[in-house]
Amino acid sequence: MRALQVTEQRGLAEVELPNPQPGEGEVVLEVACCGICGTDLHMLPSPALEAGTVMGHEFSGRVAALGPGVEGWSEGDRASVIPVDPCGECFNCLEGRAHLCVQAALRGHGLGGRPGAFAEMVSAPASSLFRLPDSVSDEQGALVEPLAVGVHGAWLGAAGPGDPVCVLGAGTIGVMTALALRASGVERLVVVEPGERRRARIEALGFEAQPLEGVHESAVAALGGELPVTVFECAGHPSAVGLALELVRHAGTVVCLGLQEEPVPLNQLLLILKEASLQGSFAYRREDFAEALELLASGAVPAGELITEVAPLSRAPELFEQLLAPDTDQLKVLLAP
């Protein structure tokens, strides 16, 4: 099969690999579509990702082969896949927080454990499959995973229908979070995004968007003169958590979804004076994944407006560069092996 491997030079090379074979409780999927995630962009240059890794964890496909012990699935069935694989034995798994299993990502797809779906075929535990209804296309099936990230963040933020809310950043996760919030009933929402093209894109989805300049006044004005009760930090910029703390009201909550490896500056005095809460949000629970699929199936999320390009594996290096550009107008790019 054809696949993309990480090279020693931290690039991507198209190679031929043996077709995967399903083990006990596993299936092999013919990959239909796999999204390029911000984590993929972040991890490609990192030495933490070994050369030879096949990335790709936002995917849909069709069952091509069944391993021993698999029930309830048949060849040709369409599915979206939770790409992490909790161990089931650690403290978090036993306490009902399997998405926080420290082994889940390492045992999952595309980050050095299982080969990912930047390939024609991939094996996966049958327990990780979610059946795609007819109302969800193969392309839309690759959106379930990133939308589940937004659904989980929205759940943690616990904003009510009448609450003023702010989302920082209109990249993929910011857009998915805004859509999940709207689907949950949140109507008073402003998105802060410095990029003009990204602002135009999220405005086309029906959201109020403001630039970074003058944001302390413009965001409050957009919310009817009130400070946001919850701020969702989806920018992943070193200054974003600090800005979120400045914007949030007293006793409000900052939900952090943006990725930043290095320590970030934070005004602890402001945190104390506001009695604000800082809430991390990592991945999603199975119920978040199921909810994301239902939002796509019902049409509550305009999936067709989120996919900006579908391309073959051979164009991946070019598309990685486009997605890294500060002024990109790409949102969700899918590879179709």
PyMOL commands that set and color helices and strands:
alter all, ss='L'
color gray80, all
select helices_A, chain A and resi 38-43+91-94+98-100+104-107+126-128+138-141+144-157+172-183+196-204+215-222+240-247+268-274+286-298+303-305+313-324
alter helices_A, ss='H'
color red, helices_A
select strands_A, chain A and resi 2-6+12-16+26-35+58-66+78-81+121-125+129-131+165-168+189-192+208-210+230-233+253-256+277-280+307-311+332-335
alter strands_A, ss='S'
color yellow, strands_A
deselect
rebuild
show_as cartoon
